[in-house]
Amino acid sequence: GAEACVGLGRGRGEAYQERASMSSVCRMVRHHLMAPAAPCLRHLPATTTSWVSVRSLSDAVGGRVVDPPATPGRLQGTLQHQQALPKMPVPPLDETLGRYLDRVLPLLDTDTDRDRTRAAVQRFQDSDGPRLHQRLLDYDTGKDNYIADFYQEMFSGATCSNYSLNPNFVLFPRAECSTAPESAAFLVASCLQHLSTVRDGTHPATVTKKGPIDMRQIPWIHSSARIARQGPIDDLVSYLDTSQHIVVLCRGLAFKLPVLDAEGNIMASQALLAKRFQDILNTAAAAEDPSRSAVGALTTSSRDVWSAARARLEAASSTNMSSLTAIDEAILVVALDDATGLSPEDMELNVLYGLPGTVENRWMDKWNIIVCADGQAGMNWEHTILDGHTMMEFFAPVGAGFDAGASVEEKPDEVVVAPLELSVDPQTEQDIAAAMATSLELSRNVGVACLEFQDFGGNFAKSSKCSPDGFAQASMILTFFQLFGRTPSTYESVLAKAFRHGRVTVARNNSEAIAREISRWWNLESNQEREESFRAIVADVNRICLEAAGAGDVDRPLLAYRCLADKPAEELDIFADDAWAKFSSLDLCTSHCGRNPIRFFGYEPPNSHGFSIGYCVEPNYMQFSINHADQAQADQFKTALAETLRAVQKALQKEGQA
């Protein structure tokens, strides 16, 4: 899976959110623009609760979407397989409801609870379910992908802070990049090489053993922006073929730096970029109290605050309007942070929420390359269009030094730093200060624990006849049971790019078999018994993940039913049932995403009690970024997970096996 669910329930970003019913705003269907059904929710499962807040829809039809042009080069290259990809099928109603019962019943405590839930599902199947399913089939006839618009506008219509939406990466330190200018120049030079392949369509279409995958997100990687608007849905705009500059943030100040000439040729070498980044550091160091006007901090606020502030800024002066447009149109944003010597946990915090002295140095409506003074680097990206798998396949080669062979004709007289002026009024200054204070509170109060497990990795899992994904997921579920003595409500993102406009689906790794085996595994005495039990867990995890990859998940179709319903979701039997709350209250929100040189993949915890765990299984090691509202719980899970992995290895390891 490429993604992870964050913000389902009340996460650490709840400081930005108000409690309000969302069900009444899930009903508008106008052309292809759908009302945001569950904004503030990461990965938008149908299992949404009603605490989230949305902007008033009134009679608006939604935000502007400007796609990257489908040029002949892209259609013949990167996008060559798009129209041949199959549509994502709408699963039959009875299959969806059967899977829901399979996943939710193990979370319930008593036979009475389970009987009540079976009855609620049956009532839904006998009443509203068939009507909503037919409505979904009718809606699907005119769509490339039945869930795509619902899913996208969950993000572009969200009112919460982008902290609750944006994922992040941390890179392994690079020895030859020990300063911010060196590291930033290396990464930006690689990005410009990558950009050249996206623009001309030579970025290869990915074809797996099972066939081609959807490449629609690739042209959105560079030069795209979510633009805050006061209507119900933000704009999503690509400037792929026109953007010629990057934007650099330092101490909250913004600078424009041209890097392409009028023909789109690269005119900034890595060495020249390093010089210009040093110039920016020198200029920003001389500024007096720049954080007072650090407009980027507002992109971490609730969308209501940010959209109102942006409207004031745009109305105040043509200079403000020009500066904001320059940021929107930038190829990318580089954040030069004045931080050094950060631990893995602090580096993850820095790319998640920021730290003192860095929280003002972000533009969360675009993707940011975040570089510390000692060269440590990572990324935070706007999630509306771009998923984890897409960004991993982009950022891992960039972090390793991507070179497409595009020529670089250095033009130092044109690669000139230009400060972007933004004049703020007293209200905006107050909003900036409040946003920074909230960011620091979030950063201080979240728990982050990074496990770099070196004992073994994917090679051992494969030699033990287990899939690396299933091995890691089963180990995390076992760890949760060991700590809390109950079956967790799980959420694992699964790639769905085998379908046209596919993004991710959801594997809810709960079943009667999984619940039975995790409840007895720790009490089994022999390695043979533990091996058999563990293999049973992995087998059912694999079954559920394969169903999800084939569009046989639970969350997506139920989300569509909620969005298409003509009455509040709370009046639909399946969602009014108490089991829905348990299904929605995530305990383990996990996602396998990353490869060397990506060190960690992270995102906000799903609620006050749940764990978000971004992980990567490499051949000889495993990486886990474990985030929780409480630091002690994150640390406890880290220690217990390492113990679980070693216990599983002992149970599975044969004589002479490495």
N, C-alpha and C positions, 0 to 999 in steps of 0.2 A: 504494500500500500504506500501511496505517496503522501497522504495527508493525515491530519489528526483532528479530532473534534475538540474544540476549545470553546468555552463559554456556554456550554449546555448546562443550564442551571446557573446559580449565582457564583460567578468566578471572582477572582481578585479584582477584576475590572468593575465590580459592582458599584464602586464609588461614582461611576459615571452614569449609572442607570437608574431609571425610575420604574416602579412597579405599575404595570398597566396591562390590560387585556389586549392581546394581539389578535384574537380570533376574528374579530369583526373586520380586520383589514386584510383578511386572506381571501377575499371573495372577488376582487375586481379582476376581470379578464378583458383586456382591451387590446385587440390585435395580438401582438406577441409580448406585450409588456404586462407582467403580472405584479400585483401588489406584493410587497415583501411579507412573506408569511411568518417568518420567525427571525427578524433581524437581531443582531448581537449574538447569533449562534454560530459557532464555528462548525463547519461541515454540515450544517443544516439538516440534521436528521429530522424525520417527521416527529420524533419524540420530544417536541418542544413544550416547555411549560409556558405559563401565561404571565411571567413577570416582566417580559421585555417591553421596551417602549419603541414606538414607531412614530415618525412624523405624520402629521395629518394628511390623509390622501386627498380629501375633498374631491374635486373633479379632475385632478391631474392625471396625465397618462404616463408619467414616468420620465426618467432622465434620457439624455442624449447618448447614443452609442455610435462612435465613429470607428469602424473597423479598419485595420490596415488594408490598403488596396491589394486585391488579388491580381498581382501583375503576372504577365505571361511567364516570367522566370520562376516565380514562386509556384504557379500552377503546374508547371512542367517539372519542378524540382521538389522543394520541400512539401508541397501540398498535392503531389501527384496522385496519391492514393485516396484522397478525401472522399470523393463521390463513390468509390468502390466499397467503402466501409459499410458494414450493416448498421441499420438503425438499432438502437437499444430497445429491446422488446418490453412491452408492458406485461408484467407477469399476471397470470390469471388471479382473480380475487381469492379463490379458495386456497391457492398456493401461498399467497402473501399472508393470509390469516393463519394458515397452518404453520408457516415459519414463525410468525409472531408468537403463537402459543409455544412452539418449541423453544424459543429464546426467553420468553418471559416467565413461564411456569416455574423454572428452577429458582427464580428469585423470590418466590412466594413461600411463606412459612408454614401454612396449614392447608389441609385438604379443603377446608371451607373457603379459604382465599382462592385456591385454584379452581374450585367449582364455580365460584362467583365470576371469575375472569372468563372461564369457558362459556358461561351463559351470556356474558356481555358481548363476547366476540360473536356468538351465534346470533344474538339479536341484531348486531350490526350487519351480519351476513344476510339476515332475513329482511332487513329494512333499508337503511341508507346505503349499504355497501354496493349492491348491484347498480343502483342509480348513479352513484359517484364513479363506479368503475366504467360504466358506459360513457359518462361524461368525459372521463380521461381518455378512453379510446377515441372518441370523436375529436377531442383536442389534439391527440397525437397524430391524426391523419395529416395535419398541415405542418408538422414539425420535423426537423432533423433528429431531435432528441427530446423526449417528452419532459425531462426534468431540467433541461439546460437553463431555461429562462427563470423558472422558480428558484433554482440554485443560485444563479448569478445575482439576481436582484435581492436575495437574502443579504448579500454583502453590500451592494450599491445602495440598498435601502435601509441599511442598519443605522441605528442612532447611537450606538455605543462607541467608545473609543476604539481606534484601530488596534490598540493593545490586545483586545479580545479577539481580533481577527488575524493579525499578521503573524506568520511564522518567521523563523530565523535560522541561520546557519552560523556556526563558528568554525573557522579553518584551523588546521594545525599551524603552529608558527613556522615561518620560512626563514632559514638561517641568513640568507642573503638580503632579507628585507627587515632590517632591524630598526628602521625609523619610519615614521608615518609617510614622509614623501616617497621613500623607496617602495614601501608596500603598496601605497595607493597608486603610484605610477605603474607598477607591475600589473596590478589588477585591472586598471583602466585600459592599459595598452592591450591586455588580453581581451577585454570586453569589446574594444573597437575592432579587433580582428574577428571576433564572433559576429559583431554587427554586420560586417561586410558580407558574411555568408548568408545572413538573414535577408539583407536587402536585395541581393542578386539572385536568391533562390537556390544557391549551391549548398545551403545547410541540408544535409542528407535527410531524407525521409527515413524514419526508424522502422525497420522490419524485424520482428522477433521470430522465434521458431514457429509461433502460431500464426504469423502474418503481420501486416502493417498495423500501425497504431495511429490514432488521431494526432495530427500535428497543428491543429488550429491555434494553439496557444503560442507557438514559436514566434510568429510575427508580432505578438504582443509583448515580447520580453523587453525590447528596447523602445524607449521614447513613448511610453504610454503613461497615462495618469488617471486616477480617480479625482474628480474635481467636485468639491463640496458645493452643493446647491441647497437653497432653502425649500425646494419642493420635496416630495416624498422620496425621490430616488436621485442619486448623484449622477453626474456625467461620467462616461468612460470614453476616453479619447486616445487614439493612436496618432502619433506624429512621425511614424517610422521613416517616411521618405523625405521629410522636410527638416527634421531636427539636425543641427550642426554643432551643438555645444553640450557640455555637461554643466552641472551646478555643483559647487563645492560649499559645504557648510563648515564653519569654524567658529567656535564660541557663540553659536547662534546667528552669526552673520552669514549672508549668502553672497556668493560670487559666481559670475558667469564666465566660463572658459571655453572659447571656440576650439574644436578639435578636428572638424571636417571642413573642407573647402566647399565651394558652391556646387561642385560636381559630386560631392560625397566622398572624396578621397581623404585619407587620413593625413593630417598635416602636423600631428604632435607625436614625436617619438617618446619612448619611455623616459629617456634622459631629460627631454624638454618638459615633460609632464612633472617629473620630480622637482625641477627648478621652479615651475609655476606653483606647485603645492607648497614649497618652502616660502615663496613670496607671499602666499595667502596666510600661512602661519605667522609670518612677520607682521603683516598688516593687521591681522586680528589681535595679535598680542598687544598692539599699541592702542586698541580701542578701549574706551572707558565705559564700563558697565554695559556691554552689548546685550546681555540677556534681557534687559528691559524691553527691547524691541525684537526679541527672538520669535518671529511669527511662526517658525516651524514648530515650536512647542504647542501651538494651538492645534496642529494636526493630530496630537495625542488626546485631545479633548473629545467630549461627546460631539456628535455631528451637529446638533443644534447650536452649540456654542461656536464651533468652528465655522459653520456655514453663515451664521449671522455676522461673525467677525470678518470673514472673507468679503461678504457683501459690503460691509462698512469700508473696508480697505479699498475695494474696487471703486466705490463711489467717491472716496475722498480725493483721489488724484489720478491723473493719467500715468504718473510715474509708478504708483502702486500697481495699477492694472498691468503695466508693461512688465514689471518685475514678477508678478504672479504668473503671467503668461509665460515668461521665460523659464520659470521653474517647471510649470506644467509640460512645456515642450522639450525639456532637457532629455538627452539620451539616458542619463542616469544621474543619481545624486551620490556624491562622496561626502561622508561625514568624517572630518579630521578631529578626533577626540583627544583631549588633553588628559589621558589616563595611561598609566604604565604599570607593569608588573602584576597584572590581574591574574588571579587564580582561574582555573577552568570555570568554577561556579560564578565568579564575579564577571568573567567575560560573557558568560551566558546571560547574566543579569543585564549587562551593558547592551547587548543586542536585543534583549526582550523589552526592558523598561527604561534603561539608562541608569546612570549613577550621578552623584553630585558632580556638577561640571559638564555633564554630557546630555542630560535630559532635554536641554534646549536645542540640541544639535541634531535634530531629526526632521525629515519630511515624510510622514507616514503614508501619504497618498501616492508615493512612488516607491521603487525599491532603492534602498540605501546600502552602499558599500561603507561599512563602518570600520575605521582604521584608528588604532590607538598610537600613542606617541612612540611606543617600542616596536611598532610594526604588526602587533597582533590584529587580526582582521576577522570580520564576519559580515553578515548581511541580514537585513530585515526587509521583507517585501510585502507590498500591497497585494491582497489575496483574491480580489474580486475575479480576476481573469486567470491569474497564474497559480498553479498548484505545485505541490512539493516535488513531484516527479519531474515536471518541466524545469523547475528551477535547479534541482539537483543535476540534471543532465546538462544544464547550462553552467552552473557555478563550479562544479567539480573540475571540468576541463579548464575553465578560466583560472581557478585557484592553482592549477598545476602549470599554467603558462600556455595559453591557447595561441596558436599561430596558424592562420589560414593562408599565409603567404601574400596577404594584401600589402601592396606597396605603401610605404610611408615616405612622403615628401615633406620634410621638415620646413615649416614656415614660421619662424619665431616672431616675425613682425605681425603676423595675424593671430597667433596664439597668445592673446593678451588678456590678462585678468581684468574683469570689469565688476566692481561692486554692484549688487542689486539693492537699490534703496527701497525701503518700506517704512513709511511714516505711520506711526500708530497714535491713536487717540487715548485718553485716559482709561476709557472702558476696556479697550483692547489690551492696554498695559496690565490692567487688573486681571483680565482673562489669562494672559500669558503667565503671570505670577501664580495664579491658581492652578493652571495646568502643570507647571513645573513642580509645585508643592504636591499635587496628587501623584505625579509620576514618581517622585522620591518616596512618598508614602508606600506606594505599591512595591517599589524596588526594595525598601527596607523590610516589608512584611511578607514577601513571598519566600518560600523555601526552595532552594535549588541544590541538588546533589548530582554530581557527575560521576558515573561509574565507568572506568576504563578497564574492562575485564580482559586480562591478558592470558589467562590459562589455556583457552582454546577458542575456536570460532566456528565458522561455517563448515570448515573441512571435517571437524569432528562430528557435527550434526549429520552431514552427508554420509560419512563413513558408518554412522549408526543407523542409516536408512531413515533419517528424519529430514524434512525440509527445514532449512535454517529459519525461515519465518515461523513455521509452526513450533519449532523447538523453542525459540525465544518467547513466543506468545504463551505457550503452555507453561514455561518457567515463570513468567510474570503472574499468571493466574494462580499458580501454586504458591507463589510468594505472598500474594494478597491473602489467600486462605490461611496460610500459616500465621500471618500477623493478626487477622481480624476474625477468623473462624466462621466465615460465611462466603457464599458464592458472590463474586463481584458482578456488577452491571458493567459490561465491557463494550468497547467501541474501537474497532481496528479498521483503519482506512484501507481500501482495496482498489487498485487501479482498474478503471473501466474504459481505457482508451482503445480497446478493441472495437468500440462502437463509435459511430460518427458523432462528433461533439461530446464524446465521453470524457468524464473527469474522474471522479472516484465514487465508489459505492461503499457500503458499510458491512463489515463482518461483525455480528454480535456473537462473540464466542461463548455462548451460553447454551447448554443443552442438558438433558437428564444425565447423559453419559458423562459429560464433563463435570457436572456437579457431584455425581457419585464418586468419580475417581479422585478429584481433588480433596474430597472429604475424608478419604481413607489413605491417601498416598503417604502422608507423614507417619501413619501408624503401622505401615507395612514393615516387616522386619528383614526380609530377604531382598537382595538386589534383583533377583529374578522377578519377584512380585512387583517391585517398584518399576522395573523395566516394562513389564506388561501393562501396568497401570498408566505409566507415562505415555507409552505408545498409543493407548486408547484415547488419551486426551489429545495428543497430536493428531490422531486420525480424525477426530470430530472437528477440531479446529480447521484442519485442511478441508474437510467437507463443507463447512460453513463458508470458508474463504472462497472456495471454488464456486459455490452457488452465487456468492456476491459478485465475483468477477464475471459471471455469466448473466448479470442483471437480475439474479434471483435473491436480492436482499429484501429486507423488511422496510427500512427507513425511507427509501426513495418513493415507492408507490404510496405509502401512507402519508408522506409529505404532500404528494400531489392531491390525494383525496382531501386533505385539510384545506389546501389552497383553492380547490374547486368547489368546496362545500358552500351551500347557500344559507347556512346557519352556523352559529358559533361551534367550534370544535368541541367545546364542553357539553354540547347537546347531542353529540354522537356517542353512542354507547361505548365503543371501544376506547375512546379518549376520556370519557367520564369515569371509567373504571379505575379503582385505586391502583391496579397493577401498572397503569400507564406512568404513574408518578415514580414507581421503582425503576421501570424501564428507562425513564428519562434522567434519573439521578445517577450520573455516571460515576463509577468507582475507578475504572481503568480506561483511560483514553490514550490509545497507543498508535504509533505509526512508524513503519520501517522506511526510513528515508535517509540516504547519505552514502557516500563512498569517499575514499581517500582522494583528495586532501581535506574533505569535510570532516571535522572532528565531532561536532554535535549538531543535532537538529532539535529545535525547541519551540515551545509555544506555551501560552498561558494555561494554568490549571483549569479544569472544567467547572469547578464549583469550590465550595469551602472545604469539602471532604475528599474530593477525588484527586487522583494522580494523572498528570499528563506525562507521557513517557515517549520521547522521540528516541529511536534506537537504530543502530546500524550493525549488521552482522557481516564482518569481513572474514576472509578465509581463516585467519589465525587469532582474531580478537573480536570483541564486541564493545560498542560504545552506547551508553545510555545517558540521556539527560532527563532526570527525574524531577518534576516540578510539582509542588504541593503548596497549599496555603500556609502550612506549618513547617518550619525548617526541621524540627525534630522528626516529624513523620517522613519527610523526604530522606533524611539521613538514615532513619530506621529501615526504610524500604531498600535503600542502596545496600546496606550491610546484609539484609536478609536475602536480597536477590543474588548477591555473590555467593552466599551459602547455598541457595537453591541450585544455582548452576553447577556448583561443585558436587552437590549431592546427586544431581541427575547424571553428571559425568560418571560418578562412581557406580551408579546403577547400570549404566549402559556400556561402560568401558569393558572391552574384552581383553584377554591377555595379549600383550604385545601391541595393542592399539595405541596410537599416539593421541 
